[in-house]
């Protein structure tokens, strides 16, 4: 043991194992001589017991240091002839690395999985060479945040289809917040209620799409600029819109005094501007909703519903909060949800046939805006029952 403590470094596995074997042999010799006067079987059993204990320690050392296995086996084999056959077999078993079948199976599966991942990575690298500089300059690169995908950039710009679509999305968000605030104010809500309804109108459709249909966090929880846009727009609209309505009424009265018919002046510049921006937002929301459905791996049907939900369910929530008939399911106004569904469907079809981003976004925008303007101009409404004259209505308990 003095030799082990002074002449051997613990960090050197080969010397450590050799010294342990030397200690075992020395101990065996001393025990054999000490018990020479006793029966041979008793001495051999004692030697075997001590050898089992020491070789258990040796096997742990050999397993821990891969470099000491060869020397350990050689040293052990040089003394096999001095041990009983039973002890020799036990020592050989101890020197073998102990690994259970489950551990070997796990290592095999892990090695196979690692090889498959390396093969997949090699195939991807061979198909598309890595170019970080080009990827950083690509404004349409897929992002893990929000509604970004191959056809939508993170912020507005005029250099790509995705950047233009994001700008139209901002326009639609502001317009929806404005109309939501006006509707809430006309329904008797205070400034806080108008801000809340304006925010819900602007982001409610996307929130319902994310939370209900796609089972994820609403986009505005990490794209907080939408919250600031909608609240600021609703707040300013609450105080500024009465002046706009006064100017609109004066302008209408002036046109009537000039000889125009009252029916011709009901739809003026303010209404045209609101309908135009509303149609832009409706189209952009429908396309972005369809994009989210595609990215989530849903079918074309579900992706189309996501597009319609994104563009119309904010207004649905607004009408519910304000106690008004829901516009998209009543025919008290021209059709609204159907143009959004048509635009989303055209976008999805173009995407299915592999059209370029600009082409499919343009087709979806033209379809949605065109059908919406046609509905406003021609006063297109869906058929309903004539409950008053035909007696088809049901009694409503008051």
N, C-alpha and C positions, 0 to 999 in steps of 0.2 A: 504493500500500500504506500510505503514511502516512495517507491519507484513511480507509482501512478501519480502521486501528488507533485513530485519534483521534476520528473523527466518527461512528462507528457503534457501537451497542451489540450485543454478540453475542446477547443474549436477544431482540432484536427481529428476527423472521424476515424481514419485508418489506425493511427497510433492509439486512440482511445479504445477501439475494439480489440486490438492486439494485447493491450495491457489487461483488459478484462479477462481474456482467455488465459493469460499468464497467471493471473490471480486464481482462476478456477483450477488450473493444473497444480499450482503450488498447494492450494487448499486440499485437493484430492490426495496428494502425496502425504501430507501431514496427517490427515485423517486415517489413511490406510495404515501408516506406521503406528498410530496411536491405538487403533483397534485390532492390531495384529494378534493380540492374545485372545480375542473373542472369536466367535464363530464368523466364518467368512460371509454367510448370508446377511447377518446383522450389519457387518461393516459395509457391505455393498449397498444395502438398502439405505443406510445413512448417507453414503457417498452420492447415491442417485438423487436423494431428496435435496441435498445441498446443490448438486449440479443443476437440478431443475430450476431452483431459485436463481442461481447465478446466470444460467443461460436465458432465463426470461428477461433479465436486465440486458443481456447481450443482444438478444433479438430486437429489443426496442431500440438499442443504439444502432444496430445494423440497418434497421428499417428507416430510422431518422436520417442517417447519413448514407446516401447512395454510393459514395466513393469507397466505403468500407466493406461493402458486401463481398468483394472478391477476396480481399485479405482475410476477412472473417471466415469465409468458407475454407480457404486454404489452411488457416490455423486450426480450425475445427477438425478438418479431415486428417491433419497430421496426428491428432490424438485419439482418433476413433478406435484404434486398435487397443488402447489401454482401458476402454470402458466396456461394461457389459452390453450385450446385444440390445437389451431393453432400453438402456440409457442412450445407446447410439441412435436408435430409431426415434426416441423422443427428441434428441438434440437436432436431428435432421428436420423434424417437423417444426421445431422452434425457429430454425434458420430460414424457413420458407416465408415469404411475405404473405401475411394473412389478409385476404380481401374477400368479402362476402360476395355472393352472386348479385345481390341488389346493387352494391357499390360498383361492381364491374359493369353491370348493365347500364347504370346511370352514366358512367364515364364513357361507355360506347355511344350512348344516345347523344351526350353532349358533344363528343368528337364529330359525330355524323352531322349534327346541326351546325356546328362551326364550319365544317367543310361545305355544306350547302350554302351558308351565308357568304362564304368566300367566293364560291362559284357565281352566285347571283351578283355580287359586287363586281366581279371581273367582267361579267356580261354587260352590266350597266356602264362600266367605264369604257368598254370597247365600243358600245353603241353611241355614247354621248361623252366626249372628252370634257373633263372638268375645266371650266374657265371662270374663276371667281370674279374677275374684273367685268366680264360680260354680264354675269348674273347680277352684280350689284347695280349695273346701269339699266337693267331691264325693269321698267316701272310696272310692268304687268306680271312680274314674278309672283308665283303663288305664295301667300303668306298664311301663317297659322292664326292670324287675328281676324275676327269680324267677318265681313262679307267679301274679303279678297279672294279672287280665284284667277284663272287664266284670262278672264275677260273683264276684270274690275281691279283698278289700281287702288292703292290706299288713300290717296288724296287726289283732288281734281287736277287735271292738266289738259292741254290741247294737243299733245303730241301722240296720243294713243287712244284707241276706242275705249279702253277701260277708264282712262282719265276723264274723257268726255262724259261717259256714263256716270261716273262718280259726281261730276259737277251737276248733271241733271238730277241726280239723287238729292243733292243739297237743295236745289231749286224746289223739288217736290216736297221735301221735308218742311221748308219754310212756308210754302203755300198751304200745306195741310195744317200746319200750326196756326196760320192766320185764319183760315176758314173755321177751324175748330174754336178759336177764341171768339170770333164773331158770333157763331151759333150759340156758344155758351152765354155770351153777354145778352143776346136777344132772348134767351130762355130765362134770364133773371139771375144768373150766377154772379158772384162778386169777382174781384180781381184775382184772388187766389184760385177760385174755381175755374176761371177762364184760363189761367196759366196751366193748371192741371189738365184741363180738357184739351188745350192746345198741344201740350206735350203728348198726351195719350193719342191724339189724332195723328201726330207726326210719326210716332214710333210704335203705336199699338199694333199695327199690322205685322211688322217684323217681330215684335215680341211674342205675339200669339203663334206665329210661324215657328220661331225657334223653340219656344217652351212646349208647345202642344204637338206639332207635327214632327219636329226634328229632335226633340228631347235634349236640349242643350241650353246654355246660358243665353239670355237675350243679348243681341249684338251691342246695345248701347251701354252695357256694363263695362265694356273695355273701349268702346268708341264714344267717349263721353261728350265729344263735340256735338252730337245730336241732341243731347239733353240741353246744353247751353243754347243751341240754335232755337229749339222749340220754345223754351221758357222765355228767352229774350224776345222772340217774335210775338208770342202771345201777350206778353206784358206791354210791349209798345203798341200792339194792335188795340188793346183794351182802351187806351187813352187817346189814340190817334184816329181810330176808325170813325167815331162820330163826326169829326171834321170832314172826312172823306165822304160820308153819306150826305152831309149838308151840301158840299160842293156838287155831288152827283144830282141831288134834287134840284138845285138851282140851274144846273146845266140842262136838265130835262125840261124844266119850266120854260127856259129860254127857247128851246127848240119848239115847244108847243106854241109859244107866242109867235114864232116865225111861220106858223102855218102847218107844221107837221102833225100827223095824227098821234094820238096818245099811245096807240099800240106800237107804233114804229119807234118810239123813244124809250120804251121799257128796257130794251136790251142795248145798253150804251157801251162806252169805252171801258168802263170799270168792269162790267160783266164780261166783256170780251177778254180783257186781260186776265181776270180770275179763271175763266174757263180754259184759256190757253195754258197758263202755268199749271192749272190742275190736271190738264190732259198730259202735260209733260211729266209731272210727278207720277201720275197713274201709270204711264208707260214705263218709266224708269223703275218704279217699284215692282211692276209685274215681271220685268226682265231679271231684276236682281233676285226676286223671290224664286224664279225658275232656276237661276244659277245656283242658289243655295240648295235647292232640291237635287240638282245634278251632282253637286259636290258631296252631298250626304249619301249618294248612292241609291236614291229612290227611283221609282219608275217614272215614265213620262206623265202618267196620270197624276201621281202625287206631286211631281214637280210643277205641273200646271196649276194644281190646287194651291201649292205654296206661292206661286206668282199671284194668283187672284187674292189669296189671303193677305199677302204683304201690302197690296195696293188698296184694299177695301175694308179690312177689318178694323183699321184705325177709325174710319168714319162710322163703322157699326158701333164701336165702343162709345164714340162721341154721342151718337143718337140715343143710346141707352142711358148714358149719364145725364143727358139733357131732357129725358122724358119725351122724346120725339119718335115718330114712326121711323123704323130703320129704312134708310133710303134704298139699299141694294135689294130689299125683298118686297118693297111696295112700289106700285106704279103711280105714285103721286108725282114722280119726276121721270125724266128720260132714263134709259138703261145706263148703268154705270159699271157693274161687275162684269158684264158680258164682254165689253171691249178689252178689259184687262185680261180676261181668260183667253180671248182670241190672240192678243199680242204675245202672251206667254206661250201659247200653243205653237204659234209660228216660229218663235225663237227656238223652242225645243225641236221642232221639225228640222230647222236649218242646222241646229247643232247635231242632230242625228245623221244628217247627210254630209257632215264634215265641212260646213261653210266656214269662212273666215270670221273672226270676231266682229269686224266692222260690218260685214254683210248680215250676219244674224241679228246683231243689235239694231241695225238700220231697218231690217224687215219687221222686227218686233215693234219698234217705235212707230213706224208708218202704219202698221195694222191697227195698233191700239189707238193712236191719235186720230187716224182717219175715221175709224168707226165711231169714236167718241164725238168728233165734230159733226159727223153725219147724223148721229142721234140727237144732238142739240138742235141742229138746223131743221131736221124733219120731225122733231118731237116724237121720237121712236120710243114706244112703251110696250111692255108685254101685256098680253091679254089677261084680264081678271074677270071674275064673276060679277054680274050686275045684281048685287045683293038687294038693292032697294026695289027694283022693279020686278025681278023674277022671284023674290021671296026665298032666295037660296041662303041667306045669311042665318046665323045662329044668334040666339039671345045671349046678351052679355050681362052678367050679374053685376050690378053696381053696388 
